[in-house]
């Protein structure tokens, strides 16, 4: 997620905006202003995509060994199913 998001965001922020600004410098009339703001929009969208990719990578879902819904930090379910969870983890390592 991080690599793809950073690559796409950097492409938009650097390459797409550079192309739009180059075309804006060659254009005349209202097209030049539109291309300038399109390049500016590409920079904003590119940095936004990179930020979203980082947040998804950093705070995304983690894989955990659980037998049911998530519980609180100190709630172990009264000791139920702890041995079964330990057996699941150790059997996964023994594969």
C-alpha positions in Angstrom: 0.0 0.0 0.0 2.8 2.4 0.9 4.9 1.8 -2.2 2.0 2.0 -4.6 0.5 5.1 -3.0 3.8 6.9 -2.9 4.6 6.1 -6.5 1.1 7.2 -7.8 1.2 10.3 -5.6 4.7 11.3 -6.7 3.8 10.8 -10.3 0.8 13.1 -10.0 2.6 15.7 -7.9 5.7 15.9 -10.0 5.2 14.5 -13.5 1.5 15.4 -14.2 1.9 18.9 -12.7 5.1 19.5 -14.7 3.4 18.5 -17.9 0.3 20.6 -17.2 2.5 23.7 -16.4 4.6 23.1 -19.5 1.5 23.0 -21.6 0.2 26.1 -19.8 3.3 28.0 -20.7 2.8 27.2 -24.4 -0.9 27.8 -24.4 -2.7 31.1 -25.0 -5.9 32.5 -23.6 -8.2 30.7 -21.2 -6.5 27.3 -21.8 -3.3 28.5 -20.1 -5.2 29.4 -16.9 -7.0 26.1 -16.9 -3.9 24.1 -17.4 -2.1 26.1 -14.6 -4.9 25.2 -12.1 -4.9 21.6 -13.4 -1.2 21.4 -12.5 -1.9 22.9 -9.1 -4.7 20.4 -8.6 -2.4 17.5 -9.5 0.1 18.6 -6.9 -2.6 18.8 -4.2 -4.1 15.4 -5.2 -0.7 13.8 -5.4 0.3 14.9 -1.9 -3.1 13.9 -0.6 -2.7 10.4 -2.1 0.8 10.1 -0.6 -0.6 11.1 2.8 -3.5 8.7 2.6 -1.2 5.9 1.6 1.1 6.5 4.6 -1.9 6.6 7.0 -3.2 3.4 5.6 0.2 1.7 5.9 0.9 3.1 9.3 -2.5 2.7 11.0 -4.0 -0.1 8.8 -5.2 -3.5 9.9 -2.8 -5.9 11.6 -3.1 -9.6 11.5 -3.6 -11.1 15.0 -4.4 -14.5 16.3 -7.9 -14.1 17.7 -10.8 -16.5 18.1 -13.5 -14.0 18.2 -14.3 -10.2 18.2 -11.7 -7.8 19.5 -11.7 -7.3 23.2 -10.3 -4.6 25.4 -6.7 -4.5 26.4 -7.1 -6.1 29.8 -10.2 -8.3 29.0 -9.0 -11.8 28.5 -12.4 -13.4 28.7 -11.9 -14.7 32.1 -9.2 -17.2 31.1 -11.5 -19.0 28.5 -9.9 -20.2 25.3 -6.4 -19.1 26.2 -5.0 -22.6 25.8 -6.8 -23.0 22.5 -5.2 -19.8 21.3 -1.8 -20.9 22.4 -2.3 -24.2 20.6 -3.3 -22.4 17.4 -0.2 -20.2 17.5 2.2 -23.0 18.2 0.6 -25.2 15.5 1.0 -22.4 13.0 4.8 -22.2 13.8 5.2 -25.9 13.5 3.8 -26.1 10.0 
